[in-house]
Amino acid sequence: MSAPRDTEVEIRLATVADAPAIQAIYGPVVASTHISFELEPPTPDEMAARIAGVLPAHPWIVLTEGEELLGYAYAHHYQPRPAYRRSVETSIYVSPDRKGRGVGGALYRSLLEVLARQGYRQAIAGTALPNPTSMRLHKSLGFQLAGVQRKLGWKLGAGTTLPGGSASWCRAPTLPRRPSAWTASPPGSSPRPSNPGSPDTGFAPNSGRNDA
């Protein structure tokens, strides 16, 4: 049952206690779609370990409505070599019954703002095709399509085509400061970050291959 419309909506940092709700969103994506390139759904304990491994060097945020977790987004190192230290790869997943309400856009905007404040310079995302919803969302947020890698992954009996998206969202005239940890609430998280049903959020949630 959906939460009442006057229930408080909040975007906040995730905790390991959110792992079961996050796993409930992500597990079916792994098990029955090409969107994630994982083959076996992680357990709640494995998801808790992932959350702990991301924070606080990179943000992992969730959007809740009352007691219900509607979606999550996070970022992690793009590559381990030190010259990549100002670049991140982003991931976002939304509960399937809440798609089309702007949850993905609200989460992504908060995520990108946190990353910019931390000092990261480049956000990179991957979407397994076909996924027009994810492509629209990334384009609406300023991501530019960098290319398409064909038949990069094999799952569910078919080769999956993966486009790479890249957006330069922190346009500092000089190199940013060294990336720092983030422990505060996401920008705009209180009292109401964004109404998931409002017209200005527009795009449906991303369900791209941004592996959780």
KATAMO-V914577 format. One record per residue. SS is DSSP state (hx for helix, st for strand, lp for the rest). PSI is psi in degrees with one decimal (999 if undefined). D_FIRST is the distance of its C-alpha to the first C-alpha in Angstrom with 1 decimal. Layout:
BEGIN
ss:SS psi:PSI d_first:D_FIRST
ss:SS psi:PSI d_first:D_FIRST
END
This chain:
BEGIN
ss:lp psi:136.7 d_first:0.0
ss:lp psi:149.0 d_first:3.8
ss:lp psi:152.6 d_first:6.5
ss:lp psi:152.4 d_first:9.1
ss:lp psi:-27.7 d_first:11.9
ss:lp psi:6.1 d_first:14.5
ss:lp psi:139.3 d_first:13.0
ss:lp psi:132.5 d_first:15.9
ss:st psi:133.9 d_first:16.1
ss:st psi:139.6 d_first:18.7
ss:st psi:125.8 d_first:20.8
ss:st psi:168.9 d_first:22.8
ss:st psi:141.6 d_first:24.8
ss:lp psi:158.2 d_first:23.2
ss:lp psi:168.5 d_first:24.4
ss:hx psi:-21.7 d_first:24.8
ss:hx psi:-18.6 d_first:22.0
ss:hx psi:-6.4 d_first:19.6
ss:hx psi:-45.2 d_first:21.0
ss:hx psi:-41.9 d_first:18.5
ss:hx psi:-37.3 d_first:15.5
ss:hx psi:-42.4 d_first:18.1
ss:hx psi:-35.2 d_first:19.3
ss:hx psi:-30.0 d_first:15.9
ss:hx psi:-45.6 d_first:16.0
ss:hx psi:-34.2 d_first:19.7
ss:hx psi:-50.5 d_first:20.4
ss:hx psi:-29.3 d_first:19.3
ss:hx psi:-42.1 d_first:21.2
ss:hx psi:-45.0 d_first:24.2
ss:hx psi:-32.9 d_first:24.0
ss:hx psi:7.2 d_first:23.5
ss:lp psi:169.0 d_first:24.6
ss:lp psi:-1.1 d_first:27.8
ss:lp psi:-43.3 d_first:26.1
ss:lp psi:142.1 d_first:27.0
ss:lp psi:3.7 d_first:30.5
ss:lp psi:152.5 d_first:29.7
ss:lp psi:-26.8 d_first:30.0
ss:lp psi:128.6 d_first:28.4
ss:lp psi:136.3 d_first:25.0
ss:lp psi:153.2 d_first:25.8
ss:lp psi:165.3 d_first:24.8
ss:hx psi:-37.2 d_first:22.9
ss:hx psi:-40.0 d_first:26.5
ss:hx psi:-38.3 d_first:27.8
ss:hx psi:-38.5 d_first:25.2
ss:hx psi:-40.6 d_first:26.0
ss:hx psi:-35.7 d_first:29.6
ss:hx psi:-42.4 d_first:29.0
ss:hx psi:-47.3 d_first:27.3
ss:hx psi:-31.5 d_first:30.3
ss:hx psi:-24.6 d_first:32.7
ss:hx psi:-48.9 d_first:31.5
ss:lp psi:148.3 d_first:31.5
ss:lp psi:2.5 d_first:33.5
ss:lp psi:-33.1 d_first:35.8
ss:lp psi:153.6 d_first:32.9
ss:lp psi:143.1 d_first:29.5
ss:st psi:113.5 d_first:26.2
ss:st psi:156.1 d_first:23.5
ss:st psi:153.4 d_first:19.7
ss:st psi:125.0 d_first:17.3
ss:st psi:152.2 d_first:14.6
ss:st psi:105.2 d_first:12.2
ss:lp psi:-124.7 d_first:12.4
ss:lp psi:-1.6 d_first:12.1
ss:st psi:130.2 d_first:10.3
ss:st psi:118.4 d_first:13.1
ss:st psi:-23.5 d_first:12.8
ss:st psi:170.3 d_first:16.3
ss:st psi:157.3 d_first:19.8
ss:st psi:149.2 d_first:23.4
ss:st psi:171.3 d_first:26.8
ss:st psi:156.7 d_first:30.5
ss:st psi:172.1 d_first:33.3
ss:st psi:135.2 d_first:37.0
ss:lp psi:-46.4 d_first:37.9
ss:lp psi:152.1 d_first:41.0
ss:lp psi:-21.4 d_first:42.7
ss:lp psi:143.0 d_first:46.1
ss:hx psi:-27.8 d_first:46.9
ss:hx psi:-16.1 d_first:47.6
ss:hx psi:7.0 d_first:43.8
ss:lp psi:-18.6 d_first:42.9
ss:lp psi:9.3 d_first:41.7
ss:st psi:145.6 d_first:39.5
ss:st psi:159.1 d_first:35.9
ss:st psi:134.6 d_first:33.5
ss:st psi:153.8 d_first:30.0
ss:st psi:143.9 d_first:26.7
ss:st psi:135.4 d_first:23.2
ss:st psi:143.9 d_first:19.9
ss:st psi:143.3 d_first:16.5
ss:lp psi:131.9 d_first:13.2
ss:hx psi:-29.0 d_first:13.5
ss:hx psi:2.5 d_first:10.2
ss:hx psi:12.0 d_first:11.5
ss:lp psi:150.0 d_first:15.0
ss:lp psi:6.0 d_first:17.0
ss:lp psi:7.5 d_first:15.9
ss:lp psi:8.6 d_first:18.9
ss:hx psi:-44.4 d_first:17.4
ss:hx psi:-43.2 d_first:20.3
ss:hx psi:-41.4 d_first:22.9
ss:hx psi:-44.0 d_first:22.0
ss:hx psi:-45.8 d_first:22.2
ss:hx psi:-41.3 d_first:25.3
ss:hx psi:-42.6 d_first:27.2
ss:hx psi:-42.1 d_first:26.7
ss:hx psi:-47.5 d_first:27.8
ss:hx psi:-35.0 d_first:30.9
ss:hx psi:-41.2 d_first:31.8
ss:hx psi:-45.7 d_first:31.8
ss:hx psi:-41.1 d_first:33.9
ss:hx psi:-42.2 d_first:36.3
ss:hx psi:-28.6 d_first:36.8
ss:hx psi:-21.2 d_first:37.4
ss:lp psi:6.1 d_first:40.2
ss:lp psi:151.2 d_first:38.9
ss:lp psi:-28.5 d_first:40.3
ss:st psi:130.0 d_first:38.7
ss:st psi:131.9 d_first:35.2
ss:st psi:134.1 d_first:35.1
ss:st psi:151.6 d_first:32.2
ss:st psi:139.3 d_first:32.1
ss:st psi:124.1 d_first:30.1
ss:st psi:128.0 d_first:30.4
ss:st psi:148.8 d_first:31.2
ss:lp psi:142.0 d_first:30.0
ss:lp psi:73.7 d_first:27.2
ss:hx psi:-30.8 d_first:27.8
ss:hx psi:-46.5 d_first:24.6
ss:hx psi:-40.9 d_first:25.9
ss:hx psi:-41.7 d_first:29.4
ss:hx psi:-42.3 d_first:28.4
ss:hx psi:-48.8 d_first:26.5
ss:hx psi:-40.7 d_first:29.6
ss:hx psi:-39.7 d_first:32.0
ss:hx psi:-23.1 d_first:30.3
ss:lp psi:7.1 d_first:30.6
ss:lp psi:4.9 d_first:34.3
ss:lp psi:141.3 d_first:34.5
ss:st psi:134.2 d_first:37.4
ss:st psi:122.7 d_first:37.6
ss:st psi:-20.7 d_first:40.2
ss:st psi:174.1 d_first:40.6
ss:st psi:127.5 d_first:39.3
ss:st psi:114.2 d_first:39.9
ss:st psi:137.5 d_first:40.0
ss:st psi:46.5 d_first:39.1
ss:st psi:-36.9 d_first:38.6
ss:st psi:152.6 d_first:36.1
ss:st psi:118.7 d_first:36.0
ss:st psi:146.1 d_first:32.8
ss:lp psi:31.0 d_first:31.4
ss:lp psi:12.8 d_first:34.9
ss:st psi:153.4 d_first:35.4
ss:st psi:139.5 d_first:36.8
ss:st psi:133.9 d_first:34.4
ss:st psi:132.7 d_first:35.6
ss:st psi:117.1 d_first:34.9
ss:st psi:148.5 d_first:35.7
ss:st psi:129.8 d_first:36.4
ss:st psi:140.2 d_first:35.3
ss:st psi:131.2 d_first:37.0
ss:st psi:130.2 d_first:36.8
ss:lp psi:96.2 d_first:39.3
ss:lp psi:-5.6 d_first:37.2
ss:lp psi:97.7 d_first:39.6
ss:lp psi:57.6 d_first:42.9
ss:lp psi:140.8 d_first:45.2
ss:lp psi:-21.3 d_first:48.9
ss:lp psi:171.5 d_first:49.7
ss:lp psi:137.0 d_first:48.1
ss:lp psi:168.5 d_first:45.3
ss:lp psi:165.3 d_first:45.6
ss:lp psi:132.8 d_first:44.9
ss:lp psi:138.8 d_first:41.1
ss:lp psi:163.3 d_first:39.9
ss:lp psi:159.1 d_first:37.1
ss:lp psi:121.4 d_first:34.0
ss:lp psi:-4.6 d_first:32.5
ss:lp psi:173.2 d_first:31.4
ss:lp psi:149.5 d_first:28.1
ss:lp psi:148.3 d_first:27.5
ss:lp psi:136.0 d_first:29.1
ss:lp psi:13.3 d_first:27.0
ss:lp psi:-10.0 d_first:24.3
ss:lp psi:136.4 d_first:24.8
ss:lp psi:-20.6 d_first:23.8
ss:lp psi:105.7 d_first:21.6
ss:lp psi:-40.9 d_first:22.7
ss:lp psi:137.3 d_first:21.4
ss:lp psi:113.2 d_first:18.7
ss:lp psi:-19.0 d_first:16.7
ss:lp psi:5.1 d_first:16.6
ss:lp psi:149.8 d_first:20.3
ss:lp psi:-31.0 d_first:22.9
ss:lp psi:-15.3 d_first:25.1
ss:lp psi:-29.7 d_first:23.0
ss:lp psi:-67.4 d_first:23.2
ss:lp psi:147.5 d_first:22.9
ss:lp psi:160.4 d_first:20.0
ss:lp psi:150.0 d_first:19.6
ss:lp psi:137.9 d_first:22.4
ss:lp psi:36.7 d_first:22.2
ss:lp psi:174.9 d_first:25.9
ss:lp psi:29.5 d_first:28.0
ss:lp psi:80.2 d_first:27.8
ss:lp psi:129.8 d_first:27.8
ss:lp psi:999 d_first:25.8
END
